[in-house]
Amino acid sequence: MSGKNQHVVQRENGWAVRGENNQRDTSHHSTQAEAERAARNIAINQKSEVLIHGENGRIRERNSYGNDPFPPKG
């Protein structure tokens, strides 16, 4: 992976996209779906991953948009 992984996380007033190890959020959104779309666009551009956190803060889904080092066979 060449760019920063993007995390979709819940905030008090909606959802945010935050680059891995960044101190501030990249963008804020009213719905999780909007935040996912924004994170996906950044990850595609940077060839990185999107990690979607649920309401409990745990990662519930992760999608790779880069050069996956372990692609599935077939």
Rosetta silent file (secondary structure, phi, psi, omega in degrees, C-alpha in Angstrom):
SEQUENCE: MSGKNQHVVQRENGWAVRGENNQRDTSHHSTQAEAERAARNIAINQKSEVLIHGENGRIRERNSYGNDPFPPKG
SCORE:     score description
SCORE:     0.000 S_00000001
   1 L     0.000  140.057 -176.881    0.000    0.000    0.000 S_00000001
   2 L  -105.898  -30.457 -177.893    1.351    3.402   -0.829 S_00000001
   3 L  -102.130 -177.038  178.611   -1.069    5.901    0.777 S_00000001
   4 L   -79.077  137.466  173.313   -2.582    6.289    4.216 S_00000001
   5 L   -65.339  146.377 -177.562   -5.396    3.976    5.184 S_00000001
   6 E  -109.540  130.684 -179.693   -8.690    5.810    5.659 S_00000001
   7 E  -108.779  134.096  173.975  -10.879    5.206    8.707 S_00000001
   8 E  -102.164  115.157 -173.458  -14.628    5.868    8.817 S_00000001
   9 E  -130.026  151.005 -179.958  -15.471    6.679   12.435 S_00000001
  10 E   -80.459  143.325  175.126  -18.526    7.895   14.336 S_00000001
  11 E  -125.597  172.104 -178.656  -18.600   11.392   15.825 S_00000001
  12 L   -56.284  -39.693 -174.577  -21.145   13.152   18.056 S_00000001
  13 L  -112.567   24.972  178.360  -22.915   14.771   15.113 S_00000001
  14 E   148.041 -137.983 -175.903  -22.371   12.183   12.365 S_00000001
  15 E  -131.581  152.999 -178.089  -19.474   10.356   10.750 S_00000001
  16 E  -134.156  157.023  171.723  -15.938   11.326    9.805 S_00000001
  17 E  -108.407  131.209 -179.916  -13.117   10.198    7.538 S_00000001
  18 E  -136.593  127.697  175.490   -9.696   10.216    9.145 S_00000001
  19 E   -69.204  144.800 -177.928   -6.364    9.288    7.601 S_00000001
  20 L   -57.567  132.351 -179.745   -4.354    6.789    9.603 S_00000001
  21 L    68.226    7.972  174.819   -2.201    8.478   12.273 S_00000001
  22 L   -77.912  149.783  178.273   -3.664   11.909   11.447 S_00000001
  23 L   -86.285  -23.095 -179.037   -4.512   14.146   14.384 S_00000001
  24 L  -122.631  156.118  176.774   -7.531   15.720   12.670 S_00000001
  25 L   -69.590  147.216  176.594  -10.422   14.379   10.610 S_00000001
  26 L   -77.891  -42.541 -179.644  -10.213   14.763    6.835 S_00000001
  27 E  -155.454  159.371  178.272  -13.957   15.337    6.384 S_00000001
  28 E  -120.910  145.567 -176.117  -17.294   15.172    8.246 S_00000001
  29 E  -142.101  153.578 -178.457  -20.570   13.681    6.974 S_00000001
  30 L   -79.783  -24.584  179.073  -24.112   13.335    8.250 S_00000001
  31 L  -126.066  157.951  177.961  -24.370    9.609    7.353 S_00000001
  32 H   -66.211  -36.706 -179.534  -22.008    6.669    7.452 S_00000001
  33 H   -61.815  -40.953  177.872  -22.717    5.951    3.768 S_00000001
  34 H   -64.153  -41.815  178.941  -21.539    9.436    2.764 S_00000001
  35 H   -65.077  -39.356  177.990  -18.373    9.014    4.822 S_00000001
  36 H   -61.518  -43.421  179.390  -17.741    5.595    3.244 S_00000001
  37 H   -62.601  -43.648  179.600  -17.999    7.071   -0.268 S_00000001
  38 H   -64.117  -43.639  179.586  -15.586    9.871    0.592 S_00000001
  39 H   -64.354  -40.185  179.334  -13.112    7.445    2.198 S_00000001
  40 H   -62.069  -43.633  179.780  -13.351    5.096   -0.799 S_00000001
  41 H   -61.661  -42.015  177.975  -12.534    7.928   -3.225 S_00000001
  42 H   -64.847  -45.007 -177.841   -9.477    8.914   -1.179 S_00000001
  43 H   -64.457  -38.587  177.233   -8.333    5.286   -0.871 S_00000001
  44 H   -62.683  -45.009 -179.775   -8.684    4.674   -4.612 S_00000001
  45 H   -63.336  -38.591 -176.900   -6.633    7.791   -5.306 S_00000001
  46 H   -95.052   -2.673 -177.025   -3.957    6.825   -2.768 S_00000001
  47 L    54.963   57.510 -178.171   -4.087    3.062   -3.422 S_00000001
  48 L  -131.646 -160.533 -177.904   -4.770    2.306    0.235 S_00000001
  49 E  -115.149  156.524  172.022   -7.439    0.679    2.428 S_00000001
  50 E  -112.882  128.119  176.367  -10.734    1.802    3.964 S_00000001
  51 E  -114.840  116.600 -176.303  -11.497    0.613    7.488 S_00000001
  52 E  -100.515  119.355  179.860  -15.140    1.100    8.467 S_00000001
  53 E   -94.215  141.694  176.489  -15.798    1.274   12.194 S_00000001
  54 L   -80.932 -177.862  179.827  -19.203    0.439   13.630 S_00000001
  55 L   -62.082  -24.311  179.917  -21.057    2.463   16.253 S_00000001
  56 L   -85.232   -1.569  178.706  -19.134    0.574   18.949 S_00000001
  57 L    91.034  -11.782  179.997  -15.793    1.740   17.499 S_00000001
  58 L   -81.915  148.831  178.153  -14.674   -1.707   16.343 S_00000001
  59 E   -69.283  125.444 -179.663  -13.664   -2.330   12.745 S_00000001
  60 E  -111.404  -15.171 -179.808  -16.569   -4.075   11.020 S_00000001
  61 E  -157.991  148.948  175.865  -15.362   -3.988    7.417 S_00000001
  62 E  -145.617  135.792 -178.120  -12.185   -3.327    5.489 S_00000001
  63 E  -130.062  135.255 -178.988  -11.681   -2.865    1.761 S_00000001
  64 E  -101.010  132.550  178.122   -8.430   -2.656   -0.177 S_00000001
  65 L  -123.123   22.628 -178.984   -8.077   -0.322   -3.160 S_00000001
  66 L  -123.506 -156.504  176.280   -4.348   -0.716   -3.703 S_00000001
  67 L   -82.223   93.493 -177.438   -1.862   -3.357   -4.639 S_00000001
  68 L   -65.420  121.985 -177.269   -3.032   -6.108   -2.329 S_00000001
  69 L   -70.340  -18.167 -179.884    0.069   -8.078   -1.255 S_00000001
  70 L  -130.348   69.604 -178.921   -1.982  -11.269   -0.843 S_00000001
  71 L   -68.355  146.010  178.563   -4.580  -11.403   -3.625 S_00000001
  72 L   -68.473  147.862  178.755   -6.986  -14.339   -3.533 S_00000001
  73 L   -81.338  143.395  174.836   -6.400  -17.133   -6.036 S_00000001
  74 L    88.835    0.000    0.000   -8.898  -17.733   -8.799 S_00000001
